């Protein structure tokens, strides 16, 4: 998977979160959160659970909104096939 393809998938993945910018969140904060969620997606269920557990501890209100956005809008933007390719690309044992 080429870098341009990865970038295009990330933009689709992050798009639902960017609507928060229109609600007053900073662009920088939304981009950072999108990158963290992206890494959790690629990292798998254990990483997702750890990230959402940490968010739940920080703010239960924010957690509910972000967990729903991630599960219902962001994650479906990445097909199982593309996710497998991303995981292969970023697998540290795959040199």
C-alpha positions in Angstrom: 0.0 0.0 0.0 1.5 3.3 -1.1 1.7 6.4 1.1 -0.8 8.2 -1.1 -3.3 5.4 -0.7 -2.8 5.4 3.1 -3.3 9.2 3.2 -6.5 9.0 1.2 -7.9 6.3 3.5 -6.9 8.4 6.6 -8.7 11.4 5.2 -11.9 9.4 4.7 -11.5 7.8 8.2 -11.0 11.2 9.9 -13.8 13.1 8.0 -16.6 12.4 10.5 -14.4 13.6 13.4 -13.6 16.9 11.5 -17.3 17.9 11.9 -16.4 18.5 15.6 -14.2 21.4 14.3 -17.4 23.1 13.1 -18.8 22.7 16.7 -15.9 24.6 18.2 -13.1 22.1 18.6 -9.7 23.2 17.3 -8.4 21.7 14.0 -5.2 20.7 15.7 -7.0 18.9 18.5 -9.3 17.1 16.0 -6.3 16.0 13.8 -4.4 14.7 16.9 -7.5 12.8 18.0 -8.0 11.4 14.5 -4.3 10.2 14.5 -4.7 8.5 17.8 -7.9 6.7 16.7 -6.2 5.8 13.4 -3.4 4.1 15.4 -5.9 2.3 17.6 -7.7 1.1 14.5 -4.5 -0.3 13.0 -3.3 -1.6 16.4 -6.4 -3.7 16.8 -9.0 -4.4 19.5 -6.7 -4.4 22.5 -5.3 -1.0 21.5 -8.8 0.3 20.8 -10.0 -0.9 24.2 -7.0 0.8 26.0 -7.6 4.1 24.2 -11.3 4.1 25.0 -10.7 3.1 28.6 -8.4 6.1 29.0 -10.9 8.4 27.3 -13.7 7.1 29.6 -11.6 7.9 32.6 -10.9 11.5 31.3 -14.5 12.4 30.3 -17.5 10.1 30.2 -19.5 12.7 28.1 -16.7 13.0 25.5 -16.2 9.3 25.6 -19.8 8.6 24.5 -19.6 11.0 21.6 -16.2 9.8 20.4 -16.9 6.1 20.8 -20.1 6.4 18.7 -18.4 8.5 16.1 -15.5 6.1 15.8 -17.7 3.0 15.7 -20.5 4.2 13.5 -18.8 6.6 11.2 -15.0 6.4 11.2 -14.3 2.7 11.4 -16.7 1.8 8.5 -14.6 4.0 6.2 -11.9 1.4 6.3 -12.7 -2.0 4.7 -11.4 -5.2 6.2 -9.2 -5.6 3.1 -7.7 -2.1 3.5 -7.2 -2.6 7.2 -5.3 -5.8 6.6 -3.1 -4.0 4.2 -2.5 -1.1 6.7 -1.7 -3.6 9.4 0.8 -5.4 7.1 2.4 -2.0 6.2 2.9 -0.9 9.8 3.7 -4.3 11.3 7.1 -3.9 13.0 7.9 -7.6 12.4 7.3 -7.2 8.7 10.7 -5.8 7.5 
